[in-house]
Amino acid sequence: MTEPQQDWLNITADSRQIAREKEKARRLRRTQWWRNKLNQGVCHYCHKTFRPAELTMDHLVPLARGGKSSRANIVAACKACNNRKKYLTPVELLIDSTAEKKPEP
């Protein structure tokens, strides 16, 4: 990520907050809501179809960036997309993907 992008959004969470949110995520993994997400078999990012075992839980706004473990912030993602996204927010991911597609002069 370029330096200017880091300047405009620098949200962090403390380790206690992250631990609480990870525990919430573990509880959500055991819900019917999450099983239904997995059974749909679609990655939120690439929209490809996968078996439930091939999908992971991803926080749209990462916990390390102040995100919460709530249904509104959690999506199913394939491992490749989840690894590519890392700690980026949705806006940063969009900026990065746009920059990759931009033709060089």
C-alpha positions as CSV (number, residue, x, y, z in Angstrom):
1,M,0.0,0.0,0.0
2,T,1.3,3.5,-0.8
3,E,2.2,5.9,1.9
4,P,-0.6,8.4,1.3
5,Q,-3.3,5.7,1.7
6,Q,-1.9,4.8,5.1
7,D,-2.3,8.4,6.3
8,W,-6.0,8.7,5.7
9,L,-7.1,5.7,7.6
10,N,-5.2,4.4,10.5
11,I,-7.6,2.6,12.9
12,T,-6.2,0.1,15.3
13,A,-7.7,-2.0,18.1
14,D,-6.0,-3.0,21.3
15,S,-5.2,-6.6,22.0
16,R,-8.0,-7.1,24.6
17,Q,-10.5,-5.8,22.0
18,I,-9.2,-8.1,19.3
19,A,-9.3,-11.1,21.7
20,R,-13.0,-10.3,22.6
21,E,-13.9,-10.0,18.9
22,K,-12.1,-13.3,18.0
23,E,-14.2,-15.0,20.7
24,K,-17.3,-13.6,19.2
25,A,-16.2,-14.9,15.8
26,R,-15.7,-18.4,17.2
27,R,-19.2,-18.3,18.6
28,L,-20.6,-17.1,15.2
29,R,-18.9,-20.0,13.5
30,R,-21.1,-22.4,15.4
31,T,-24.4,-20.7,14.3
32,Q,-26.8,-21.7,11.6
33,W,-26.3,-18.3,10.1
34,W,-22.6,-19.1,9.4
35,R,-23.4,-22.7,8.2
36,N,-25.9,-21.1,5.7
37,K,-23.2,-18.7,4.5
38,L,-20.8,-21.6,3.9
39,N,-23.5,-23.8,2.3
40,Q,-24.1,-21.0,-0.3
41,G,-20.5,-21.8,-1.4
42,V,-19.7,-18.4,-2.9
43,C,-16.7,-16.3,-2.2
44,H,-17.6,-12.7,-1.3
45,Y,-14.7,-11.3,-3.3
46,C,-14.2,-13.4,-6.5
47,H,-17.8,-14.7,-6.6
48,K,-16.5,-18.2,-7.5
49,T,-18.2,-21.3,-6.1
50,F,-16.4,-23.5,-3.5
51,R,-17.2,-26.3,-1.2
52,P,-18.0,-25.2,2.3
53,A,-14.6,-26.5,3.6
54,E,-12.8,-24.3,1.1
55,L,-14.3,-21.1,2.5
56,T,-13.0,-19.1,5.4
57,M,-14.5,-16.4,7.7
58,D,-13.3,-12.9,6.7
59,H,-13.9,-9.6,8.5
60,L,-14.6,-6.9,5.9
61,V,-13.1,-4.4,8.3
62,P,-10.3,-6.4,9.9
63,L,-10.2,-6.8,13.7
64,A,-6.8,-5.3,13.8
65,R,-8.2,-2.2,12.1
66,G,-11.1,-1.8,14.6
67,G,-13.6,-4.1,12.9
68,K,-16.2,-6.1,14.9
69,S,-17.3,-9.7,14.8
70,S,-20.8,-9.1,13.6
71,R,-23.0,-10.5,10.8
72,A,-22.7,-7.2,9.0
73,N,-18.9,-7.3,9.0
74,I,-18.3,-11.1,8.3
75,V,-18.3,-12.8,4.9
76,A,-17.3,-16.1,3.5
77,A,-14.1,-15.9,1.4
78,C,-12.0,-18.4,-0.4
79,K,-8.5,-18.8,1.0
80,A,-6.8,-17.1,-1.9
81,C,-9.0,-14.0,-1.6
82,N,-8.7,-13.9,2.2
83,N,-4.9,-14.1,1.9
84,R,-4.8,-11.4,-0.8
85,K,-7.0,-9.1,1.3
86,K,-5.0,-9.4,4.5
87,Y,-5.6,-6.4,6.8
88,L,-7.0,-4.1,4.1
89,T,-10.4,-2.4,4.5
90,P,-12.9,-2.6,1.6
91,V,-11.9,0.9,0.4
92,E,-8.2,0.0,0.4
93,L,-8.9,-3.3,-1.4
94,L,-10.8,-1.4,-4.1
95,I,-8.0,1.1,-4.5
96,D,-5.4,-1.6,-4.7
97,S,-7.4,-3.6,-7.3
98,T,-8.0,-0.4,-9.4
99,A,-4.2,0.4,-9.2
100,E,-3.4,-3.2,-10.5
101,K,-5.7,-2.7,-13.5
102,K,-4.5,0.7,-14.4
103,P,-2.5,0.7,-17.6
104,E,1.1,2.0,-17.5
105,P,1.9,5.1,-19.6
